[in-house]
Amino acid sequence: MGPGTAIRAAAFAGLVACLVGWATAHGGAAGAAELHAGDPSAQPIVVAAGDYTSRFLPLGKGKSVVIDLPRDIKDVLVADPKIANAVIRSSRRAYIVAVGAGATNIFFFDSAGVQIAGFDIAVTRDVSPIRAAIQRIIPDADVRVEGIGDGIILTGTVATQAEAQQACDVASHFVAASESSFSGASGSGAGAGGSGGSNTTVVSVAGASAAPVASSCSGPASKVVNSITVRGRDQVMLKVTVAEMDRTVIKQLGINLSGSVGYGTTVVNFNNPNAYPVNGTPPNSVAGVFKNGLTATMQAMEQAGVVHTLAEPTLTAISGESAHFLAGGMFPYPIPSTNGEPPGIAFQNFGVGLTFSPVVLSAGRISLHVSTEVSQLNSTNSVTVAGTTVPGLDVRRADTTVEIPSGGSLAMAGMIENQTKQDITGFPGLMEVPILGTLFKSRDYLNNQTELVVLVTPYVVRAVAQKDLSRPDDGFADPSDPASILLGRLNRIYGVGGATDPPDNYRGKYGFILD
């Protein structure tokens, strides 16, 4: 073997060794890879699609949206077809149709299994016609309408409580109409968003549901939640004046004869007490005795009285809220025992009471529900219960709803009553004799005239500084002991601090004066 042959043999052997080493190394790696693939716990877990990769898409019930995707669609996953479904019209366009109320998601994948797009879909009641109606009826209001399941929530701000109630009434009307399978008028609404170059269109068609609904925003069965905020809620001060004049005239005159008058064997006995059924027996009487023993008692009374009642309660409340005021007292009365329980004591209010609920409307007009009452104790109407005398009550009450501008007055209630009672009693026949018949009859007369009026005056008020308000005790001070004992004064008389002195030509007293 020559030297050249040996060199070629050694080179060939080295080449074979390299090839064998390379094959052995790669074969071992391939075997290790196959072994590694056979162990599932060694593979990483990757979430290919989920809510965190989805885009929120609200849809009204019965609405649809068109989605244009950047790549060809190979696979579609719909979580709940009863809520929303996807219809593929071409390789890159899909229609998403809302079927029922609820929440679901839809994912689109390409041929390599990579997610193209995902949508988290919430199907609610269609609110676009409600939004359009509220915007048309209350153009200056900032009311947002959102659907939550088969319900509606109203948010935003309005100027008055009346606008908030009006928006609530509109929403309640549409909800009630959809519950009756009534299709509302179409209107414009906000569209739902899409991905990339998506094109979204929403058509206003009211949905339908089978569940019952209340006709107002309040109550447990209502599907309309009113969360509207009233900007700067107005405050209303109500001044009520209850004025009553009661004039009474009583006239009584009668002569009672008692005794005997005889001539010979003829004797006439007189016993003629007069009854006064209208006003009772007069407290005044004059008696005289004749020589023959006949006694004449004249009972007479004339009375004229005037009763003046004036109550002016004033109360302030926020628009849309209620307020109550009572200045008076309470008197007890017994309650009989029931179901074996011992008798108890209850209390009845009396005095000046006022309850009102104001709502400020547009243009400064105020809607008022007013209930006012003036009551006082009356012993003539008292009754005795279980040995306890319970006094009666004279009550003047008015309850109504009115609408008045701020600062305007209205006679809310009024009554004029004229009551006349007259009773003439006497001895039959003799009472008809002119002049002398007066001795044998009595007259009982009553004339009662009552006039009552209730005036209401509301004001839209604002808060002021305390220094701008006055109190009933402003300028009052107790007198000194010498002035109280020697001069009989109940308070001091002085000027208001900080005020200018009165002119020199004024000679009277000024300041707080108690009549």
C-alpha positions in Angstrom: 0.0 0.0 0.0 1.5 3.3 -1.0 1.4 6.5 1.0 -1.4 8.1 -1.1 -3.6 5.1 -0.5 -3.0 5.3 3.2 -3.9 9.0 3.3 -7.2 8.4 1.4 -8.1 5.5 3.7 -7.5 7.7 6.8 -9.6 10.5 5.3 -12.5 8.2 4.5 -12.4 6.7 8.0 -12.6 10.2 9.5 -15.5 11.1 7.3 -17.4 8.0 8.3 -16.7 8.7 12.0 -18.1 12.2 11.6 -21.2 11.0 9.8 -21.8 8.3 12.5 -21.4 10.9 15.3 -23.8 13.3 13.6 -26.4 10.6 13.1 -26.0 9.4 16.6 -26.4 12.9 18.1 -29.5 13.7 16.0 -31.1 10.4 16.5 -30.7 10.8 20.3 -32.3 14.3 20.2 -35.2 13.0 18.1 -35.7 10.2 20.6 -35.6 12.6 23.5 -38.2 14.8 21.7 -40.5 11.9 21.2 -40.1 10.9 24.8 -40.8 14.5 25.9 -43.9 14.7 23.7 -45.2 11.6 25.3 -45.4 13.4 28.8 -48.6 15.6 28.9 -47.7 17.3 32.1 -44.6 18.8 30.5 -46.6 20.7 27.9 -47.5 24.4 28.7 -51.2 25.3 28.7 -52.2 28.3 26.6 -55.7 30.0 26.6 -56.4 30.6 23.0 -59.6 32.6 23.5 -61.4 34.1 26.5 -63.2 37.0 28.0 -60.0 39.0 28.5 -59.4 38.8 24.7 -63.0 39.8 23.9 -64.6 43.1 23.1 -67.9 44.0 24.9 -70.8 44.3 22.5 -74.2 45.4 23.8 -77.2 44.4 21.7 -81.0 45.0 22.0 -83.2 42.0 22.0 -84.1 41.3 18.3 -81.2 43.4 17.0 -78.2 42.4 14.8 -74.8 43.7 14.0 -72.6 43.1 11.0 -68.9 42.2 11.7 -66.1 42.5 9.0 -63.0 40.5 9.9 -59.4 41.0 8.6 -58.8 37.2 7.8 -60.8 34.3 6.4 -63.1 32.6 9.0 -62.5 28.9 9.5 -64.3 28.2 12.8 -66.9 29.9 15.0 -67.6 29.2 18.7 -71.0 30.4 20.1 -71.3 29.8 23.8 -75.2 30.0 24.0 -77.1 30.1 20.8 -80.3 30.8 22.7 -79.0 34.3 23.6 -77.0 35.2 20.4 -76.1 33.5 17.2 -73.6 34.1 14.4 -74.4 33.7 10.7 -71.5 33.5 8.3 -72.3 35.1 4.9 -68.8 35.2 3.4 -65.3 34.2 4.4 -64.7 37.6 6.2 -68.3 38.8 7.1 -70.5 37.6 9.9 -73.9 38.6 11.2 -74.4 38.5 15.0 -78.1 38.3 15.9 -79.5 38.8 19.4 -82.1 36.2 20.2 -82.9 36.4 24.0 -82.0 38.4 27.1 -78.8 37.3 28.8 -75.0 37.2 28.3 -72.8 35.0 26.1 -69.6 35.2 23.9 -68.7 34.4 20.3 -65.2 33.7 19.0 -63.9 33.6 15.4 -60.8 31.5 14.4 -58.8 31.3 11.1 -57.5 28.1 9.4 -54.5 27.9 11.7 -56.7 28.0 14.8 -55.7 31.5 15.8 -58.4 33.7 17.2 -59.4 36.5 14.8 -61.9 38.2 17.1 -63.9 37.6 20.2 -67.1 39.4 21.5 -68.6 39.4 25.0 -72.3 40.0 24.1 -74.9 41.3 26.5 -78.4 41.1 25.1 -80.8 43.5 26.9 -84.1 45.2 26.3 -83.9 47.6 23.4 -83.7 51.1 24.8 -83.1 53.1 21.6 -86.8 54.2 21.3 -86.9 55.1 25.0 -83.8 57.2 24.6 -85.2 58.9 21.5 -88.5 59.7 23.2 -87.0 61.1 26.3 -84.6 63.3 24.2 -87.6 64.5 22.2 -89.8 65.3 25.2 -87.1 66.7 27.5 -84.5 68.1 25.2 -82.6 70.0 27.9 -82.2 66.9 30.1 -79.1 64.7 30.3 -80.7 61.3 30.7 -78.9 58.1 29.9 -80.9 54.9 29.3 -79.2 51.6 29.8 -80.6 48.1 29.6 -79.9 45.5 32.3 -81.3 42.1 31.4 -85.0 42.7 30.9 -85.0 45.9 33.0 -84.0 49.5 32.4 -82.0 51.9 34.5 -82.2 55.7 34.1 -79.2 57.8 35.0 -78.0 61.4 34.4 -79.2 64.7 35.6 -82.4 66.9 35.1 -83.4 70.3 36.2 -86.5 69.5 38.2 -88.2 66.6 39.9 -91.0 66.8 37.4 -88.6 66.1 34.5 -87.3 63.1 36.4 -90.8 61.7 36.9 -91.6 62.4 33.3 -88.6 60.4 32.1 -89.6 57.6 34.4 -93.1 57.6 33.1 -91.9 57.5 29.5 -89.7 54.5 30.3 -92.5 52.7 32.2 -94.8 53.2 29.2 -92.4 51.6 26.8 -91.7 48.7 29.2 -95.4 48.1 29.6 -95.9 48.2 25.9 -93.2 45.7 25.2 -94.6 43.4 27.8 -97.8 43.4 25.8 -95.9 42.5 22.7 -96.4 46.0 21.3 -93.8 47.3 18.8 -92.7 50.8 19.7 -91.9 53.6 17.2 -88.4 53.4 15.7 -85.9 56.0 16.8 -82.2 56.7 16.7 -79.9 55.3 19.2 -76.2 54.7 19.9 -74.7 51.8 18.0 -72.5 49.1 19.3 -68.8 49.0 18.7 -66.9 46.5 16.6 -63.3 45.6 15.9 -61.0 47.0 13.3 -62.9 48.2 10.3 -66.2 47.0 11.5 -69.4 48.6 10.4 -72.2 48.6 13.0 -75.9 49.4 12.5 -78.7 49.4 15.1 -82.4 49.5 14.1 -84.9 50.7 16.8 -87.4 47.9 17.3 -88.9 47.4 20.8 -88.5 43.9 22.2 -91.0 41.7 24.0 -91.0 39.8 27.2 -93.5 37.6 29.0 -92.8 38.8 32.6 -95.2 41.2 34.3 -94.1 44.8 34.8 -95.3 47.7 37.0 -96.6 50.9 35.4 -94.5 53.2 37.6 -90.9 53.4 38.7 -91.6 52.4 42.2 -92.5 49.1 43.7 -90.9 45.6 43.8 -92.3 44.5 40.5 -91.0 47.5 38.6 -88.4 46.9 35.8 -87.5 50.6 35.6 -84.9 51.9 38.1 -84.9 55.7 38.4 -81.4 56.8 39.4 -81.8 60.3 37.9 -80.2 63.1 39.9 -82.0 66.5 40.1 -79.7 69.4 39.8 -80.1 71.9 42.6 -83.4 70.7 44.0 -85.6 73.6 44.9 -87.0 74.3 48.3 -90.5 75.4 48.8 -91.8 77.4 51.8 -95.6 77.2 52.2 -97.5 79.8 54.3 -101.0 78.8 55.2 -103.5 81.2 56.7 -106.6 79.8 58.4 -109.0 82.7 59.4 -112.4 82.1 61.0 -115.0 84.5 62.4 -117.8 83.0 64.5 -120.6 85.4 65.6 -123.3 84.2 68.0 -126.5 86.0 69.1 -128.7 84.5 71.8 -132.0 86.0 73.0 -134.2 84.4 75.7 -137.3 85.8 77.4 -140.0 84.0 79.4 -142.3 84.3 82.5 -143.0 81.5 84.8 -146.3 81.7 86.9 -146.7 79.7 90.0 -149.4 79.9 92.8 -153.1 80.0 93.2 -155.8 82.6 92.4 -159.4 82.0 93.8 -162.7 83.7 93.8 -165.1 82.1 96.2 -165.0 78.4 95.8 -163.2 78.7 92.4 -159.5 78.3 92.6 -157.0 78.4 89.6 -153.6 76.9 90.2 -150.7 78.2 88.1 -147.6 76.1 87.5 -146.2 77.2 84.2 -142.4 76.5 84.0 -141.0 77.4 80.6 -138.6 75.2 78.7 -135.7 76.5 76.8 -134.7 73.7 74.4 -132.3 75.7 72.2 -129.9 77.4 74.7 -130.9 76.0 78.0 -132.4 77.8 81.0 -131.3 81.4 81.3 -129.1 82.2 84.3 -130.8 85.6 84.9 -134.2 85.8 86.5 -136.4 88.3 88.4 -139.2 87.1 90.7 -142.2 89.0 92.1 -145.1 88.0 94.4 -148.6 89.4 94.1 -150.9 90.0 97.1 -153.0 86.9 96.3 -149.9 84.6 96.5 -149.2 84.4 92.8 -145.5 84.3 92.0 -144.2 85.5 88.6 -140.6 84.8 87.7 -139.2 86.5 84.6 -136.2 84.8 82.9 -134.4 86.8 80.3 -130.9 86.8 78.7 -129.4 88.5 75.6 -125.9 87.5 74.5 -123.8 88.5 71.6 -120.3 87.0 71.1 -117.6 87.0 68.5 -114.9 84.3 68.2 -111.8 85.1 66.0 -109.5 82.2 65.1 -106.3 82.9 63.2 -103.6 80.3 62.5 -100.7 80.9 60.2 -98.4 77.8 60.0 -95.3 78.1 57.8 -93.2 75.1 56.6 -90.3 74.6 54.2 -89.6 71.3 52.3 -87.4 70.2 49.4 -89.2 69.7 46.1 -90.6 66.2 45.9 -90.5 65.6 49.6 -93.1 65.8 52.3 -93.1 67.9 55.5 -95.3 67.9 58.6 -95.9 70.6 61.2 -98.0 70.5 64.4 -98.4 73.2 67.1 -100.8 72.1 69.8 -101.0 69.2 72.2 -102.3 65.8 73.0 -105.0 64.7 75.3 -105.4 61.1 76.6 -108.5 58.9 76.3 -109.0 55.4 77.6 -109.0 52.3 75.4 -111.2 49.4 76.4 -109.6 46.0 77.0 -109.5 43.6 74.1 -108.5 39.9 74.0 -108.1 39.8 77.7 -105.6 42.6 77.8 -106.0 45.4 80.4 -107.4 48.8 79.3 -104.9 51.3 78.0 -104.5 54.9 77.2 -104.2 56.5 73.8 -103.5 60.1 72.8 -105.2 62.4 70.3 -103.5 65.4 68.7 -105.1 68.8 68.5 -103.9 72.2 67.5 -102.6 73.6 64.2 -101.3 71.0 61.8 -99.9 71.2 58.3 -98.7 68.6 55.9 -97.7 69.3 52.3 -95.7 67.8 49.5 -94.4 70.4 46.9 -93.2 69.7 43.4 -91.6 72.5 41.5 -92.7 72.5 37.9 -91.3 74.5 34.9 -91.7 78.3 34.7 -91.7 78.6 38.5 -95.0 76.9 39.0 -95.5 74.7 42.1 -97.7 71.7 42.5 -98.9 71.2 46.1 -100.6 68.5 47.9 -101.7 70.3 51.1 -103.4 69.0 54.2 -104.1 71.5 57.0 -106.1 71.3 60.1 -107.0 73.6 63.0 -108.7 71.9 66.0 -109.5 72.9 69.6 -111.0 71.3 72.6 -114.8 71.7 73.1 -116.2 70.5 76.4 -119.8 70.7 75.1 -119.1 67.7 72.9 -117.3 65.7 75.6 -118.2 62.1 76.4 -117.5 59.9 79.4 -115.7 56.6 78.7 -114.9 54.2 81.6 -115.4 57.0 84.1 -113.1 59.4 82.3 -114.4 62.5 80.6 -113.0 62.8 77.1 -113.4 66.3 75.5 -114.7 66.8 72.0 -112.9 68.6 69.2 -113.9 71.5 66.9 -112.0 70.7 63.7 -111.5 72.7 60.5 -109.7 70.6 58.0 -108.8 70.9 54.3 -107.0 68.4 52.0 -106.5 69.0 48.3 -103.9 69.4 45.5 -103.4 72.7 43.8 -101.0 74.4 41.4 -99.8 77.9 42.2 -97.0 80.1 40.9 -94.3 81.0 43.4 -95.5 84.0 45.5 -99.1 83.6 44.4 -101.9 83.1 46.8 -105.0 80.9 46.5 -108.1 80.4 48.6 -107.8 76.7 49.1 -111.0 76.3 51.1 -113.8 78.4 52.5 -117.1 78.1 54.2 -119.9 80.4 55.2 -122.5 79.0 57.6 -125.5 80.8 58.9 -127.5 78.8 61.5 -130.8 80.2 63.1 -132.8 78.4 65.8 -136.0 79.8 67.4 -138.4 78.1 69.8 -141.6 79.7 71.3 -143.4 77.7 74.0 -146.3 78.7 76.2 -149.8 78.0 77.5 -152.2 77.1 74.7 -154.7 79.8 73.9 -153.5 82.3 76.5 -150.1 82.7 74.7 -152.0 84.0 71.7 -153.6 86.9 73.6 -152.0 90.3 72.5 -149.7 91.9 75.1 -151.0 89.8 78.0 -150.0 86.6 76.2 -146.4 87.4 76.9 -147.0 86.3 80.5 -147.8 82.8 79.3 -145.0 82.1 76.8 -141.2 82.0 76.4 -138.9 82.7 73.5 -135.6 81.0 72.9 -133.5 82.3 69.9 -130.1 81.5 68.5 -128.3 83.0 65.5 -124.8 81.6 64.7 -122.8 82.8 61.7 -119.5 81.3 60.8 -117.1 82.3 58.0 -113.9 80.3 57.4 -111.3 80.7 54.7 -108.0 78.9 54.1 -105.3 80.7 52.1 -102.1 79.1 50.8 -99.0 80.9 49.5 -95.9 79.0 48.3 -92.5 80.5 47.7 -89.4 79.0 46.0 -86.8 79.9 48.6 -83.0 79.8 48.9 -80.7 79.6 51.9 -79.7 83.0 53.4 -77.2 84.1 56.1 -78.4 83.9 59.7 -78.0 87.6 60.1 -80.7 88.2 57.6 -83.3 86.3 59.6 -85.3 87.6 62.5 -86.6 85.8 65.5 -89.7 86.5 67.7 -87.5 87.3 70.7 -85.2 89.8 68.9 -84.8 92.9 71.1 -86.3 91.2 74.2 -84.8 91.6 77.7 -86.2 90.9 81.1 -86.9 94.0 83.2 -84.9 94.9 86.4 -86.4 94.0 89.7 -87.4 97.6 90.7 -89.1 98.1 87.3 -90.9 94.9 87.6 -92.0 95.4 91.2 -92.7 99.1 91.3 -93.7 99.8 87.7 -95.2 96.5 86.8 -93.1 96.1 83.6 -92.7 92.7 82.0 -89.8 93.6 79.7 -87.4 96.4 79.0 -88.0 99.0 76.2 -84.9 99.9 74.2 -83.6 100.5 70.8 -82.0 97.9 68.5 -78.2 97.7 68.7 -76.4 99.3 65.7 -79.5 101.1 64.5 -79.7 104.8 63.9 -81.4 107.0 66.5 -85.0 108.0 65.8 -85.6 111.5 64.6 -85.9 114.2 67.3 -89.5 114.9 66.5 -90.6 111.4 67.6 -91.9 111.4 71.1 -93.2 107.8 71.5 -91.5 104.6 72.8 -89.6 102.4 70.3 -88.0 99.0 70.4 -89.5 95.7 71.7 -92.8 96.5 73.3 -95.2 94.0 74.8 -98.8 95.1 74.7 
